[in-house]
Structure formats: C-alpha cells, structure tokens
Amino acid sequence: MVALQPASQRIRLEPPLSYQVIARRWRPQNFEEVTGQIHVTKPLRNAVQSGRVPHALLLTGPRGVGKTTLARILARCLNCENGPTDEPCGTCTSCQEVAQGTATDVREVDAASRTGVDDVREIIEALRYAPSPGKHTIFVIDEVHMLSGAAFNALLKTLEEPPPNCLFVFATTNPEKIPFTVLSRCQRYDLRLLSNAEVVERLELICKEEGIEISDASLRAVARESQGSMRDSQTLLDQLIAYEGTHISDETVQSVLDLVDHNLLAQIIEACIQGNAEAALHSGQLAAQSGTEPARIAAALVALLRDLVVLRIAKDVSDLIEGGEAEIQALRTLAEQEEPARLRRMFKVLVQESAGLSVTPFPMAVLEMALVRLATLPRGDDVQALLAKIDQLEAPTRGGGGPPSGGRTRNGGQDSAPQAKPAPARRPPSSPAPNASAQTASSEQASPATAPEAPGEVIANEPPAPEAPVEVVLDRLRVFAQKENRGLFASLSEARITERTNGFLKLEVSAPFHRKRLQDNLAEFESICQRFFSRPTRIEINEAKAADSRGGPKSGTSSQSKREAERQRRQTALNHPKINVALEALKAEIVDIRPIGGK
C-alpha cells in the first residue's frame, strides 16, 4: 500500500494559463477593424442601418480571412443594447457576452463535429423559444458544408420560413459542397485572401502596440508565408515571439519559418545566368543544408526569377515587387546581367522541372538537374550562331552550284565578301564576283532578291504530282484549305478521295454535318481547289459507302496506299534542300513527318 504524502509536501497545481494568443486578442470588434473585406462589410453595415438584414447569410472564403469574425460582429450589431446599429458599443453586457461566446441568444455550432439530422433538430427546437426582448436569435454554423444531406433537408423548411427575429449565418471554405436548394435561400458573400501589404499593415500595428521589435523585411516574410490569411500571419508572429521574445531578428525569422537565405538564391540565379553549373550546384547544396525542402527552394527561385523578369520589362515596380529600395536595387543589378527572353525561358524551365518535386523520391537530385539545365540554356547569340552556320551550309545546296537569287557568289565554298553578322531572312544582293559574266550580272540585277520560302511552305503549297497517292494529295489540300477557310479544313478532316483525274475530284464524307458543309460551300471549295491544283477543278461530294462483304473498304485507305503515302512524304522531305541543311547542322535525323497544321 502506497502512503500519500502530507498535504504540505504535495506539488501545488497552478490554475490554467490565461494567456490569449494574438489572433484572439486582436480579433476585430467592429466593421471598421476588419481588414481588406470592404466588399462585404459595406453591404452588411447598410443592411443593419436600413433594417434589411436577411434571415440567412452565407460567408465563404479561405481560412483565416474573417468569416466567423464577421458573423460575431453582425451579432453584436443586432443585439447591442444601443442597437440595432452598425457600430456596436462593445461595452454593454450583450456585446461582452457575444465576444466571450457566452450569449444565450447567439449560438455557434461546429458543423464539422455535429453533422447529423439530430443536431439540426436541436437547432430547430431551440427556435421555438423567443429571444430576449429587443434581440435576435442568431445561429452561426461554421463549416456548414460538413452537414449531411439529410441534415440539409431537415433545415430547408426553417430556412424558407424562419421564425421572427431569427438569423442564420453560415460559414464555409467549400461552398460548392452545399446543396443548391440551400444556396438559393441564402445571401452569399465571398471573402477574399488579403494582399501582403494589407497583412503587413495590420502586423505593424500589432507590433507597435505590443512593443515588438521586428524589421519590415521580416514582416513581409511573415505575410508571404501566411498566403493571404490574417489569422495565419498572427499565429506565425506569436510563434516568433515565443522563440525570441519581443526582439525578433531576421535570422530568427529565417530559421523559424524555414526560409531560404535570399543571398543564396541570388547566388544560384547569378551562377545560372553566367552558365556556371558547378557554382549553382554548390549554392544549391548550401541552401539545402539548412534543412529547407527542395520544393521550397525551387518555389523561392521561381519567385526570384519572376521578380527579375518584371524588373527587365517594367519601369515602375512599386506595386509589382515587394521590398525596400536597397533590395529592389540589388535585384535590378542582377536582372541587368541577362536578357529578358532568357530569363523567361529560365522561369519556364524551372516551373516545369519543379512540378514533380513533391512526389519524386529524389527531390534534391531533381532540383540539381534543374539547376544544371538552367545554367546550360542556350543564349540568344548561340541561336544566332547556329542560324549563321545553317546559312553557311545552305550555300552549296543551291541549284547547280550557282549563286542564289540575291546575287551571292562563292569561291571555293566561301563568299567573295565576308559578312559582318548572320543575315536575316531577306538579304540585299551583294556585288557579283569579278569573273562573273555580264549576262549573269544583268539578269541578277533585273530580278529582285526574295527571301527563300520556309521548308513547310514549299512542301505544302507546291501542286502534287499526278502519280502522288490520294492520301498525300488530301493532306496537302487540307493544309492549303486551312489558310483559306478553317471550317472547310475541319470538314476535310472527315473526307477521303475516291477518284482523282485532271480537273475532277470525287470525295466521300461519312459525317452528315461535314458533308452538308462541303456541299453548301461547294463554289468556294472549287475555287480553293483551282488555286491549289493550278487549274479549274470540279468537285463531287458523296456519302461514304459501307464496307463490302469481305470487311474491307471498297476504295481509299488500304494499308498499301498508307505505306506509299508515308514513303512519298519522307522522300519529299529528304529531297528538300533546307531540311537537308538542318539535318546536317543539327546532327539530327527524321523521326516523324506531319503535314503543317495536321495532328
């Protein structure tokens, strides 16, 4: 048997702590104190002033933006001893009871834990009792979307015809889960996420009143981490105070909030801009050694690249980028090291590469490969050099080895006059070589220099050979028709050629809608075909015939003709000089050939 200690030697238990967190101490007590929700507070104030408060309100929005706070403020406005008023006194017994959650006429129900029909019946039963004289019975149902379907049905009749002086205020983060029959009986107000500037302004006021010393940069970091939720920002501020007291340093904020050092982020981006993959990897490792998850590092890099792009394209960034003058100037110096186009490509690549960081078992390796790819992205001048190389290799492939129409000549594979930089698509004619004949020179001067057509245009626009497979003819006709009439292009996608002779084309179309469209626009279609075949062409549109008794189509797309069409396409591409130049310059090979505009 264990002997009890004397009462004088027992540990005396102190009463529970009475400390209230900042989010509760600084909860708004009237409409004026609510931050960033003027589109909700103004109509509610007007409704109270005019006596037109609806019997059912639905407040929606993300967490921590003031839904239940607004419900309590409205309850104080209606039940204040000086009311109804849009400015409750906050000192009367009714206002104090509502603030403390002890008012008998204002009941808060958590629908997340009370979801059944019986819980709703208790609410309906409570409505049988009239409120105190001059007051309203107000039910605040939080997370109302958690109620069951049967519970919603039990509430419908009361919502439609509530007792006098009764008000329902529903709050939810998922209004799409509420039945339409309930939504139609409520006046809905959507609360929005707060901007970082609004959160910082409120936190500055709190810190000033609480005697907390913290830098503006740290407050902006807290606001960013809260992602527009005022309650989350105040909770983070409480966490920082618990960690270091009333004097909070930037290092503490970085450690507690698990933030990446901004200097390390700048080093990573600078290394990628300079093409130094090794330095980028070392800086990335330093950022990860602090315990920050790779996904958070990638998110911080994406935000930094976004700011750099904005600095390169916008003159006034006061409302686009947060930070002090020194921070923005440092970012501007970094942004000026790279062209906006490459910064945008870096942003796009990093977003693509970091998309799977949260699900991959190797997040750090994925992040490192993303940094390597950023550092090795080709610059604009690299692309220009490649185009110059293609242009240089293109010269020997011109017909007969003679000079192009622009008058450029070669001597041993080199131009007679060196060019200062890669030429654009349309080049002015240069002086002919001294040994060129007068006849050649005069003919070149007589014909204007024109830019060579793109490979796709040459292949798509040249009339098909008479022996070309019908699939090849139809593919090219679709491409040509797409430029003239997109509606006919769509209808041609459902057609096939069954007969083709000089000046005549017979098509079969299975879909009635597309067949009717082609028949209704037959004149325009024949005009397109005349330009495509370079001669007048008569068109006949028929309904597609069913398969024959052997299960195969009577005409059209046999496997042999498909193979022949594929061979014809490949041969046409291989014979094109510009495609050969591109294959040689890029050390590439043809994998697939598709018509321009086709799928």
C-alpha positions as CSV (number, residue, x, y, z in Angstrom):
1,M,0.0,0.0,0.0
2,V,1.4,3.4,-1.1
3,A,1.4,6.1,1.6
4,L,0.2,9.5,0.5
5,Q,2.5,12.5,1.0
6,P,1.4,15.1,3.5
7,A,-0.6,17.9,2.0
8,S,2.1,20.4,2.9
9,Q,4.6,18.4,0.7
10,R,2.4,17.9,-2.4
11,I,3.0,19.9,-5.6
12,R,0.5,22.6,-5.9
13,L,-1.0,22.8,-9.3
14,E,-1.4,26.4,-10.6
15,P,-4.6,27.3,-12.5
16,P,-4.5,27.1,-16.3
17,L,-2.7,29.8,-18.2
18,S,-4.9,32.7,-19.1
19,Y,-2.7,33.9,-22.0
20,Q,-4.7,34.7,-25.1
21,V,-2.9,34.4,-28.5
22,I,-2.6,37.4,-30.7
23,A,-5.2,36.2,-33.1
24,R,-7.8,36.2,-30.3
25,R,-6.7,39.4,-28.6
26,W,-6.6,41.3,-31.8
27,R,-9.8,40.0,-33.4
28,P,-11.8,42.8,-34.9
29,Q,-14.6,44.1,-32.7
30,N,-16.5,46.1,-35.4
31,F,-16.7,46.5,-39.1
32,E,-14.1,49.3,-39.2
33,E,-11.4,47.0,-37.8
34,V,-11.9,44.3,-40.5
35,T,-9.0,44.3,-43.0
36,G,-9.5,44.0,-46.7
37,Q,-13.1,43.0,-46.9
38,I,-14.9,46.3,-47.7
39,H,-17.0,44.5,-50.4
40,V,-18.6,42.5,-47.5
41,T,-18.6,44.9,-44.6
42,K,-20.2,47.8,-46.5
43,P,-23.4,45.9,-47.6
44,L,-23.7,44.4,-44.1
45,R,-23.5,47.8,-42.5
46,N,-26.0,49.2,-44.9
47,A,-28.3,46.3,-44.2
48,V,-28.2,46.9,-40.5
49,Q,-28.7,50.6,-40.9
50,S,-31.7,50.2,-43.2
51,G,-33.2,47.2,-41.2
52,R,-32.9,44.9,-44.3
53,V,-30.8,42.1,-42.7
54,P,-31.6,38.8,-44.5
55,H,-32.6,35.8,-42.4
56,A,-29.9,33.6,-43.9
57,L,-26.3,34.7,-44.8
58,L,-23.5,32.6,-46.3
59,L,-19.9,33.7,-45.8
60,T,-17.4,31.9,-47.9
61,G,-13.7,32.2,-48.3
62,P,-10.3,30.6,-47.4
63,R,-9.3,30.0,-43.8
64,G,-8.3,32.9,-41.6
65,V,-9.9,35.8,-43.6
66,G,-12.7,36.7,-41.1
67,K,-15.8,34.6,-41.7
68,T,-16.7,33.8,-38.1
69,T,-15.4,37.2,-37.0
70,L,-17.9,39.0,-39.3
71,A,-20.6,36.7,-38.0
72,R,-19.9,37.8,-34.4
73,I,-19.7,41.4,-35.4
74,L,-23.1,41.2,-37.1
75,A,-24.5,39.5,-34.0
76,R,-23.2,42.4,-31.8
77,C,-24.7,44.9,-34.1
78,L,-28.1,43.4,-33.9
79,N,-28.2,42.6,-30.2
80,C,-26.3,45.6,-28.8
81,E,-28.2,47.5,-26.1
82,N,-27.9,50.6,-28.3
83,G,-28.9,48.8,-31.4
84,P,-29.6,47.6,-33.9
85,T,-26.6,49.6,-35.0
86,D,-23.7,49.3,-37.4
87,E,-21.3,50.5,-34.7
88,P,-21.8,48.3,-31.6
89,C,-20.6,49.8,-28.3
90,G,-18.5,46.8,-27.2
91,T,-19.1,47.6,-23.5
92,C,-22.6,46.6,-22.9
93,T,-23.5,43.1,-21.4
94,S,-24.7,41.8,-24.8
95,C,-21.6,42.9,-26.7
96,Q,-19.3,41.4,-24.0
97,E,-21.2,38.1,-24.0
98,V,-21.0,37.8,-27.8
99,A,-17.3,38.5,-27.7
100,Q,-16.8,35.8,-25.0
101,G,-19.1,33.3,-26.7
102,T,-21.5,33.1,-23.7
103,A,-24.5,34.9,-25.2
104,T,-27.6,32.8,-24.9
105,D,-29.2,34.3,-28.0
106,V,-26.1,33.8,-30.1
107,R,-25.1,30.2,-30.6
108,E,-22.1,28.9,-32.5
109,V,-22.3,25.4,-34.0
110,D,-19.4,23.5,-35.4
111,A,-20.9,21.5,-38.3
112,A,-17.7,19.5,-38.7
113,S,-18.4,17.7,-35.4
114,R,-22.2,17.9,-35.5
115,T,-23.3,16.7,-38.9
116,G,-26.4,14.7,-38.3
117,V,-30.2,15.2,-38.5
118,D,-30.5,15.1,-34.7
119,D,-28.1,18.1,-34.4
120,V,-30.2,20.1,-36.8
121,R,-33.4,19.2,-35.0
122,E,-31.9,20.6,-31.8
123,I,-31.4,23.9,-33.6
124,I,-34.9,23.8,-34.9
125,E,-36.2,23.0,-31.4
126,A,-34.3,26.0,-29.9
127,L,-36.0,28.3,-32.4
128,R,-39.3,27.7,-30.6
129,Y,-38.1,29.9,-27.7
130,A,-38.2,33.6,-28.4
131,P,-35.1,35.7,-27.8
132,S,-34.7,38.4,-25.1
133,P,-36.8,41.5,-25.7
134,G,-35.4,43.6,-28.4
135,K,-32.9,41.0,-29.5
136,H,-32.4,38.3,-32.2
137,T,-31.8,34.6,-32.1
138,I,-28.7,34.1,-34.2
139,F,-27.2,30.7,-35.2
140,V,-23.6,30.8,-36.5
141,I,-22.9,27.4,-38.2
142,D,-19.2,27.0,-39.1
143,E,-18.1,24.7,-41.8
144,V,-21.7,24.2,-42.8
145,H,-20.7,22.1,-45.9
146,M,-19.9,19.2,-43.5
147,L,-23.6,18.7,-42.7
148,S,-25.1,15.5,-44.1
149,G,-27.6,15.6,-46.9
150,A,-30.4,14.6,-44.6
151,A,-29.4,17.4,-42.2
152,F,-29.6,19.9,-45.0
153,N,-33.1,18.6,-46.0
154,A,-34.2,19.0,-42.4
155,L,-33.1,22.6,-42.4
156,L,-34.7,23.6,-45.7
157,K,-38.2,24.4,-44.3
158,T,-36.8,26.5,-41.5
159,L,-34.6,28.4,-43.9
160,E,-37.5,29.2,-46.1
161,E,-39.9,30.4,-43.4
162,P,-37.8,31.2,-40.2
163,P,-39.4,32.5,-37.0
164,P,-39.4,36.3,-36.4
165,N,-36.1,37.8,-35.3
166,C,-34.2,34.7,-36.3
167,L,-30.9,34.8,-38.3
168,F,-28.7,32.0,-39.7
169,V,-25.1,32.8,-40.6
170,F,-23.3,30.0,-42.4
171,A,-19.6,30.0,-42.8
172,T,-17.7,27.6,-45.1
173,T,-14.5,27.1,-47.1
174,N,-16.2,24.9,-49.6
175,P,-19.4,26.4,-50.9
176,E,-19.5,24.0,-53.9
177,K,-20.4,21.2,-51.4
178,I,-23.6,23.0,-50.2
179,P,-26.8,21.9,-52.0
180,F,-28.3,24.4,-54.4
181,T,-31.6,24.3,-52.5
182,V,-29.7,25.8,-49.5
183,L,-27.7,28.2,-51.6
184,S,-30.8,29.7,-53.2
185,R,-32.2,30.6,-49.7
186,C,-29.0,32.4,-48.6
187,Q,-27.5,35.8,-49.3
188,R,-23.9,34.9,-50.2
189,Y,-20.7,37.0,-49.6
190,D,-17.3,35.7,-50.8
191,L,-14.4,36.9,-48.6
192,R,-11.0,37.2,-50.4
193,L,-7.4,36.5,-49.5
194,L,-5.6,39.5,-48.2
195,S,-2.7,41.1,-50.0
196,N,0.7,41.1,-48.4
197,A,0.6,44.8,-48.0
198,E,-2.7,44.6,-46.0
199,V,-1.3,41.9,-43.8
200,V,1.9,43.8,-43.1
201,E,0.0,46.9,-42.3
202,R,-2.0,45.1,-39.6
203,L,1.1,43.3,-38.2
204,E,2.9,46.6,-37.9
205,L,0.0,48.0,-35.8
206,I,0.0,44.9,-33.6
207,C,3.8,45.0,-33.1
208,K,3.7,48.7,-32.2
209,E,1.0,48.2,-29.6
210,E,2.7,45.0,-28.2
211,G,6.2,46.5,-28.1
212,I,7.6,44.0,-30.5
213,E,10.8,45.0,-32.5
214,I,10.9,43.3,-35.9
215,S,12.2,44.5,-39.3
216,D,10.0,45.4,-42.3
217,A,11.7,42.6,-44.3
218,S,10.7,40.0,-41.6
219,L,7.1,41.3,-41.6
220,R,7.0,40.9,-45.3
221,A,8.4,37.3,-45.0
222,V,5.6,36.5,-42.4
223,A,3.0,38.0,-44.8
224,R,4.3,35.9,-47.7
225,E,4.2,32.7,-45.6
226,S,0.6,33.3,-44.4
227,Q,-0.5,33.4,-48.1
228,G,-3.3,35.9,-47.5
229,S,-4.6,34.6,-44.2
230,M,-4.6,37.2,-41.4
231,R,-5.0,34.5,-38.7
232,D,-2.1,32.5,-40.1
233,S,0.1,35.6,-40.0
234,Q,-0.8,36.4,-36.4
235,T,-0.1,32.8,-35.4
236,L,3.4,33.0,-37.1
237,L,4.1,36.2,-35.2
238,D,3.1,34.5,-31.9
239,Q,5.5,31.7,-32.8
240,L,8.3,34.1,-33.4
241,I,7.7,35.9,-30.1
242,A,7.7,32.5,-28.3
243,Y,11.1,31.8,-29.9
244,E,12.9,35.0,-29.2
245,G,10.8,37.4,-27.2
246,T,10.0,40.9,-28.3
247,H,13.3,41.5,-30.1
248,I,13.0,39.4,-33.3
249,S,16.0,39.2,-35.7
250,D,15.9,38.4,-39.4
251,E,17.9,35.3,-38.7
252,T,15.3,34.1,-36.3
253,V,12.5,34.6,-38.9
254,Q,14.6,32.7,-41.5
255,S,15.1,29.8,-39.1
256,V,11.6,29.5,-37.6
257,L,9.8,29.9,-40.9
258,D,12.3,27.7,-42.8
259,L,13.1,30.3,-45.4
260,V,16.0,30.2,-47.9
261,D,18.6,32.9,-47.5
262,H,18.0,35.5,-50.1
263,N,21.7,35.9,-50.8
264,L,22.0,32.2,-51.6
265,L,19.1,32.4,-54.0
266,A,20.7,35.3,-55.8
267,Q,24.0,33.4,-56.0
268,I,22.2,30.4,-57.6
269,I,20.5,32.6,-60.2
270,E,23.7,34.5,-60.9
271,A,25.6,31.3,-61.5
272,C,22.9,30.1,-63.8
273,I,23.0,33.4,-65.7
274,Q,26.8,33.1,-66.1
275,G,26.5,29.4,-67.2
276,N,28.4,28.2,-64.2
277,A,26.6,24.9,-63.4
278,E,29.2,24.0,-60.7
279,A,28.7,27.1,-58.7
280,A,24.9,26.7,-59.0
281,L,25.1,23.2,-57.6
282,H,27.3,24.3,-54.7
283,S,25.0,27.2,-53.8
284,G,22.0,24.8,-54.0
285,Q,23.7,22.4,-51.6
286,L,24.3,25.2,-49.1
287,A,20.6,26.1,-49.3
288,A,19.6,22.5,-48.7
289,Q,22.0,22.1,-45.8
290,S,19.9,24.4,-43.7
291,G,17.1,21.8,-43.8
292,T,14.9,23.6,-46.3
293,E,13.0,21.2,-48.6
294,P,14.0,21.2,-52.3
295,A,10.4,22.1,-53.2
296,R,10.6,25.3,-51.1
297,I,14.0,26.2,-52.6
298,A,12.5,25.8,-56.1
299,A,9.5,27.9,-55.2
300,A,11.8,30.7,-53.9
301,L,13.8,30.5,-57.1
302,V,10.7,30.8,-59.2
303,A,9.6,33.8,-57.3
304,L,13.0,35.4,-57.7
305,L,13.0,34.8,-61.4
306,R,9.6,36.3,-61.7
307,D,10.9,39.5,-60.0
308,L,13.9,39.6,-62.3
309,V,11.6,39.4,-65.4
310,V,9.4,42.1,-64.0
311,L,12.4,44.4,-63.4
312,R,13.5,44.0,-67.0
313,I,10.2,44.8,-68.6
314,A,8.6,47.3,-66.2
315,K,9.8,50.8,-65.3
316,D,7.6,51.3,-62.2
317,V,7.7,48.2,-60.0
318,S,6.4,49.8,-56.8
319,D,3.2,47.8,-56.9
320,L,4.7,44.8,-58.5
321,I,7.6,43.8,-56.3
322,E,7.8,43.9,-52.5
323,G,10.9,45.1,-50.8
324,G,12.9,48.1,-49.8
325,E,14.9,50.3,-52.1
326,A,18.1,48.5,-51.4
327,E,16.6,45.1,-52.1
328,I,15.0,46.2,-55.3
329,Q,18.2,47.9,-56.5
330,A,20.2,44.6,-55.8
331,L,17.6,42.7,-57.8
332,R,17.8,45.2,-60.6
333,T,21.6,44.8,-60.8
334,L,21.1,41.0,-61.0
335,A,18.4,41.3,-63.7
336,E,20.5,43.5,-65.9
337,Q,23.0,40.7,-66.3
338,E,20.7,38.7,-68.6
339,E,18.3,39.3,-71.4
340,P,14.5,39.2,-70.6
341,A,13.9,36.4,-73.2
342,R,16.4,34.0,-71.5
343,L,15.1,34.9,-68.0
344,R,11.6,33.9,-69.2
345,R,13.0,30.6,-70.5
346,M,14.7,30.0,-67.2
347,F,11.4,30.7,-65.4
348,K,9.5,28.3,-67.7
349,V,12.1,25.5,-67.4
350,L,12.3,25.8,-63.6
351,V,8.5,25.6,-63.3
352,Q,8.4,22.5,-65.5
353,E,11.3,20.8,-63.7
354,S,10.0,21.5,-60.2
355,A,6.4,20.3,-60.9
356,G,7.2,16.8,-59.6
357,L,9.4,17.7,-56.6
358,S,6.6,16.9,-54.2
359,V,6.1,13.4,-55.4
360,T,9.5,12.2,-56.5
361,P,11.6,10.1,-54.1
362,F,14.7,12.0,-55.2
363,P,13.7,15.7,-54.8
364,M,17.3,17.1,-54.3
365,A,18.6,15.3,-57.4
366,V,15.7,16.6,-59.5
367,L,16.4,20.2,-58.2
368,E,20.1,19.8,-59.0
369,M,19.4,18.7,-62.6
370,A,17.0,21.6,-63.0
371,L,19.9,24.0,-61.9
372,V,22.2,22.3,-64.4
373,R,19.6,22.8,-67.2
374,L,19.2,26.4,-66.2
375,A,22.9,27.0,-66.4
376,T,23.2,25.4,-69.8
377,L,20.3,27.0,-71.5
378,P,21.5,28.4,-74.9
379,R,21.7,32.2,-75.1
380,G,20.3,34.3,-77.9
381,D,23.7,34.7,-79.5
382,D,24.1,31.0,-79.5
383,V,20.9,30.6,-81.6
384,Q,22.1,33.3,-84.0
385,A,25.4,31.5,-84.4
386,L,23.5,28.3,-85.2
387,L,21.4,30.1,-87.8
388,A,24.6,31.5,-89.3
389,K,26.0,28.0,-89.6
390,I,22.8,26.8,-91.3
391,D,23.0,29.7,-93.7
392,Q,26.6,28.9,-94.4
393,L,25.9,25.2,-95.0
394,E,22.9,26.1,-97.2
395,A,25.0,27.8,-99.9
396,P,26.4,24.6,-101.6
397,T,22.9,23.1,-101.8
398,R,21.5,25.8,-104.1
399,G,20.6,24.6,-107.6
400,G,23.5,23.9,-110.0
401,G,26.1,25.4,-107.5
402,G,25.3,28.9,-108.9
403,P,24.8,31.9,-106.8
404,P,21.3,32.5,-105.2
405,S,18.8,35.0,-106.4
406,G,20.3,37.5,-104.0
407,G,23.5,37.6,-106.2
408,R,25.8,36.0,-103.6
409,T,28.7,34.1,-105.2
410,R,31.1,31.5,-103.8
411,N,34.8,31.0,-104.4
412,G,35.9,27.6,-103.1
413,G,32.9,27.3,-100.8
414,Q,33.4,30.9,-99.3
415,D,31.6,34.1,-100.1
416,S,33.6,36.6,-102.1
417,A,32.9,39.3,-99.4
418,P,32.7,38.3,-95.7
419,Q,29.5,39.2,-93.9
420,A,29.7,41.0,-90.6
421,K,26.9,39.1,-88.9
422,P,24.2,36.4,-89.6
423,A,22.0,37.7,-92.4
424,P,18.2,38.0,-91.9
425,A,15.7,36.1,-94.0
426,R,15.6,38.8,-96.7
427,R,19.2,39.8,-97.8
428,P,20.1,42.6,-100.2
429,P,22.1,41.5,-103.2
430,S,25.9,41.7,-102.8
431,S,28.3,42.6,-105.6
432,P,28.9,39.8,-108.1
433,A,32.4,38.3,-108.3
434,P,34.8,39.9,-110.9
435,N,34.8,36.8,-113.0
436,A,31.1,36.6,-113.3
437,S,29.7,37.1,-116.8
438,A,27.9,40.4,-117.7
439,Q,24.9,38.4,-118.8
440,T,24.6,36.7,-115.3
441,A,25.1,40.0,-113.5
442,S,22.5,41.8,-115.6
443,S,19.9,39.0,-115.1
444,E,20.5,39.0,-111.4
445,Q,20.0,42.8,-111.2
446,A,16.8,42.5,-113.2
447,S,15.3,40.0,-110.7
448,P,14.6,41.3,-107.2
449,A,16.1,39.4,-104.3
450,T,13.4,37.4,-102.4
451,A,13.6,35.5,-99.2
452,P,13.6,31.7,-99.6
453,E,10.3,30.1,-98.6
454,A,10.2,28.1,-95.4
455,P,10.5,24.3,-95.9
456,G,7.0,23.7,-94.7
457,E,5.5,26.2,-97.2
458,V,7.4,24.7,-100.1
459,I,6.2,21.2,-99.3
460,A,2.6,22.2,-98.6
461,N,1.9,24.6,-101.4
462,E,3.5,23.0,-104.4
463,P,0.9,21.1,-106.6
464,P,1.1,17.4,-106.1
465,A,2.4,15.2,-108.8
466,P,-0.2,13.3,-110.9
467,E,1.0,10.0,-109.6
468,A,1.0,11.1,-106.0
469,P,-1.1,8.9,-103.6
470,V,-4.5,10.3,-102.8
471,E,-3.6,10.5,-99.1
472,V,-0.7,12.8,-99.9
473,V,-3.0,15.0,-102.1
474,L,-5.6,15.2,-99.4
475,D,-3.1,16.0,-96.7
476,R,-1.7,18.9,-98.7
477,L,-5.2,20.1,-99.7
478,R,-6.2,20.2,-96.0
479,V,-3.2,22.3,-95.2
480,F,-3.9,24.7,-98.1
481,A,-7.6,24.9,-97.1
482,Q,-6.8,25.7,-93.5
483,K,-5.3,29.0,-94.6
484,E,-8.4,29.8,-96.7
485,N,-11.3,28.5,-94.6
486,R,-10.9,26.8,-91.3
487,G,-14.4,25.4,-91.4
488,L,-13.7,23.6,-94.7
489,F,-10.4,22.4,-93.2
490,A,-12.3,20.7,-90.3
491,S,-14.7,19.1,-92.8
492,L,-11.9,17.8,-95.0
493,S,-10.5,16.0,-91.9
494,E,-13.5,13.7,-92.2
495,A,-13.2,13.2,-96.0
496,R,-11.3,10.8,-98.3
497,I,-10.6,11.0,-102.1
498,T,-12.2,8.1,-104.1
499,E,-11.4,9.4,-107.6
500,R,-9.0,11.9,-109.0
501,T,-8.5,12.9,-112.6
502,N,-7.4,16.0,-114.4
503,G,-9.9,18.7,-113.4
504,F,-12.1,16.4,-111.4
505,L,-12.1,15.3,-107.7
506,K,-14.6,13.0,-106.0
507,L,-14.8,12.9,-102.2
508,E,-16.7,10.7,-99.8
509,V,-17.6,12.2,-96.3
510,S,-19.1,10.0,-93.6
511,A,-20.4,12.6,-91.2
512,P,-23.6,14.3,-92.4
513,F,-22.7,17.7,-90.8
514,H,-19.3,17.9,-92.6
515,R,-20.8,16.6,-95.9
516,K,-23.5,19.3,-95.8
517,R,-21.0,22.0,-95.0
518,L,-18.9,21.0,-98.1
519,Q,-21.9,20.8,-100.3
520,D,-23.2,24.2,-99.1
521,N,-19.8,25.8,-99.8
522,L,-19.1,23.9,-103.0
523,A,-18.4,27.0,-105.0
524,E,-15.8,28.3,-102.5
525,F,-14.3,24.8,-102.2
526,E,-13.9,24.5,-106.0
527,S,-12.2,28.0,-106.0
528,I,-9.7,26.8,-103.4
529,C,-9.0,23.6,-105.4
530,Q,-8.5,25.7,-108.5
531,R,-5.8,27.7,-106.7
532,F,-4.3,24.5,-105.2
533,F,-4.2,22.4,-108.4
534,S,-3.4,25.5,-110.6
535,R,-6.4,24.6,-112.9
536,P,-10.2,24.6,-112.8
537,T,-11.4,21.6,-110.8
538,R,-14.9,20.2,-110.5
539,I,-15.8,18.7,-107.1
540,E,-18.3,15.9,-106.3
541,I,-19.3,15.2,-102.7
542,N,-20.9,11.8,-101.9
543,E,-21.9,9.9,-98.8
544,A,-19.3,7.4,-97.6
545,K,-20.1,3.8,-98.7
546,A,-20.3,1.0,-96.3
547,A,-17.6,-1.7,-96.2
548,D,-18.1,-4.6,-98.6
549,S,-18.9,-8.1,-97.6
550,R,-15.3,-9.0,-97.1
551,G,-15.0,-6.4,-94.4
552,G,-12.6,-4.1,-96.2
553,P,-13.3,-0.7,-97.7
554,K,-14.2,-0.6,-101.4
555,S,-11.7,2.2,-102.1
556,G,-9.4,4.7,-100.4
557,T,-7.2,3.9,-97.5
558,S,-5.7,0.5,-97.8
559,S,-2.6,-0.4,-95.8
560,Q,-0.5,-0.4,-99.0
561,S,-1.6,3.1,-100.0
562,K,-0.9,4.3,-96.5
563,R,2.7,2.9,-96.7
564,E,3.1,4.5,-100.1
565,A,1.9,7.9,-98.8
566,E,4.3,7.7,-95.9
567,R,7.2,6.8,-98.2
568,Q,6.2,9.7,-100.5
569,R,6.2,12.2,-97.6
570,R,9.6,11.0,-96.3
571,Q,11.1,11.2,-99.8
572,T,9.7,14.7,-100.4
573,A,11.2,15.8,-97.1
574,L,14.6,14.2,-97.7
575,N,14.8,15.8,-101.1
576,H,14.2,19.3,-99.8
577,P,17.5,21.3,-99.5
578,K,16.6,23.2,-96.4
579,I,15.7,20.1,-94.5
580,N,19.0,18.5,-95.5
581,V,20.9,21.6,-94.3
582,A,19.0,21.5,-90.9
583,L,19.7,17.8,-90.5
584,E,23.4,18.3,-91.2
585,A,23.8,21.3,-89.0
586,L,21.9,19.8,-86.0
587,K,23.3,16.3,-86.4
588,A,19.7,15.1,-86.4
589,E,17.5,12.5,-88.2
590,I,13.9,12.5,-89.2
591,V,11.7,10.7,-86.7
592,D,8.2,11.7,-87.9
593,I,6.7,13.7,-90.7
594,R,3.4,15.5,-90.3
595,P,1.6,18.0,-92.5
596,I,1.6,21.6,-91.3
597,G,-1.5,22.2,-89.2
598,G,-2.2,18.5,-89.0
599,K,-2.4,16.4,-85.9
